Amino acid sequence: MLVSHLLAVGFFPGLPVRIGNSPGMEHWWDIFWWAFQIFAMAYLLIWFRKSADRVDARFHKKTGPAKEKDVKKP
């Protein structure tokens, strides 16, 4: 019931272009769209993580290990 309600209100994305005199979108489009979104978001997450690791490595190289000795662990 929840899924049918979400489909009715347009929650799930579809192709944003309206084609006149068309019976509707092909069934493969939804599967393709969600697969594309999963791969694109996974790629972005991996890329952001690698970028953050590079920034952290540069920051650690700048500050050096001497700064770590000053930090007291609880």
N, C-alpha and C positions, 0 to 999 in steps of 0.2 A: 504494500500500500504506500509506503514512504517513497519507494522508487518511482511509482507511477505518479505520485504528487510532484516529485522533483522534476520528472520529465514534463509534466503538464505546465509547470511554471517556468520552464526553460533553464533549469539549473545546469544541466549538462551541455557543454558547448557543441556546436555543430558548425558546418561550413557557413560562413557569414554572408555568402553571396546568394541572392534569390534568383532562381532561374525560372523564367516564365514558361507556362505550359509544360512543366516538368512534374512527373508523378512523385518526386521526392528524391532524397539522397539514397545512394546505394548502401546496402547493409555493411559493406566492408569499410566504409568511411569512418564510423565510430571506432571500430577496432584499430584502424590505422592511426586515427587521431590520438587515442589514449596510449598506444604503443610509442608514438612519436613523443608525446609529452613525458612519458616515463624515461625514455632514453635521453631526451634533452635535459630534463631536470637532474638525472643521475650524472650526466656529463658536467653540468654546471656545478653540482655539489663537489665532484672530484676536483674540478679546476679551482674552485674557491679554496678547498682544503690545501691543495698543493701551493697555491699562492700564499695562503696564510702561513704555511710551514716555511716557505722561503723568507717571508718577512720576519718571522720569529728567529730563523737562523741568522739573518743579518743583524737583528737587534741583539741577539745573544753574543755574536762575534764582537759587536761594538762595545757592549757593557763589560764583557769578559767574565771569567769565573770569580774574580775577586769580589764582585758585588753580591754573589750568591752566599758568600760566607757571612755577610752581615745580617742576612735574614734569619731570624730565629723561628724554628718550627715549634708549634704548640705541643 
